[in-house]
Amino acid sequence: MQRMRNPLVTAHLDGTELCADYCGQTGRLRILEASTVLREWFPPNSWIAIASVAGARNWGTRPDSAELRALLESQASLLRR
């Protein structure tokens, strides 16, 4: 059985380090600050969250690092409010 790689993207936005952690096996998507989970979505909500900021290349089901980075930038602006 082939092991799937979970994309993890880290970005420094507005003085805060945020991580996007996507599990390809379950579709779970988490936004973390340090080890604290700020947001967590499961399919289909995780796919919708990704596709809404990154476009419909894979409909959010197989995000790459650029798509997760776009999601982090979007979430950083929402978390500031």
C-alpha positions in Angstrom: 0.0 0.0 0.0 1.3 3.4 -1.0 1.7 5.9 1.9 0.2 9.3 1.2 2.1 12.4 2.0 0.3 15.0 4.1 1.0 18.5 2.8 2.0 20.9 5.6 2.5 24.5 4.8 3.9 27.1 7.2 3.6 30.8 6.7 4.6 33.9 8.7 1.7 36.3 8.3 1.2 39.5 10.3 3.9 38.4 12.8 2.2 35.1 13.4 3.3 31.6 12.3 0.4 29.6 10.9 0.4 26.1 9.5 -2.1 24.4 7.2 -2.1 20.6 7.7 -4.1 18.6 5.1 -4.6 14.8 5.5 -5.1 13.2 2.1 -6.4 10.0 3.5 -9.3 11.6 5.5 -9.6 15.0 3.9 -9.2 16.7 7.3 -7.8 20.2 7.1 -6.4 22.1 10.1 -5.1 25.6 10.6 -2.6 25.7 13.5 -0.8 28.3 15.5 2.1 26.6 17.2 0.4 23.4 18.4 -3.0 25.0 18.9 -5.8 24.1 16.4 -7.5 27.3 15.3 -9.7 25.8 12.7 -10.5 22.2 11.7 -12.7 21.0 8.8 -13.7 17.6 7.4 -15.0 16.8 3.9 -16.8 18.3 2.2 -16.2 21.5 4.1 -12.4 21.1 3.9 -12.6 20.8 0.1 -14.9 23.8 -0.2 -12.6 25.9 2.0 -9.6 25.1 -0.3 -11.5 25.4 -3.6 -13.1 28.7 -2.5 -9.7 30.5 -2.2 -7.6 28.4 -4.6 -9.9 27.7 -7.5 -11.3 24.4 -8.7 -8.1 22.7 -10.1 -8.8 19.6 -8.0 -12.0 20.8 -6.3 -10.0 21.1 -3.1 -9.5 17.3 -2.8 -5.7 17.3 -3.6 -4.3 20.7 -2.6 -0.7 21.6 -3.3 1.4 24.0 -1.3 0.3 27.1 -3.2 -3.3 26.3 -2.6 -2.7 25.8 1.1 -0.7 29.0 1.2 -3.7 30.9 -0.3 -5.9 29.3 2.4 -3.5 30.5 5.1 -3.5 34.0 3.8 -7.3 34.0 3.7 -7.6 32.6 7.2 -5.0 35.1 8.6 -7.2 38.0 7.5 -10.3 36.4 9.1 -8.5 35.7 12.4 -7.4 39.3 12.7 -11.0 40.5 13.0 
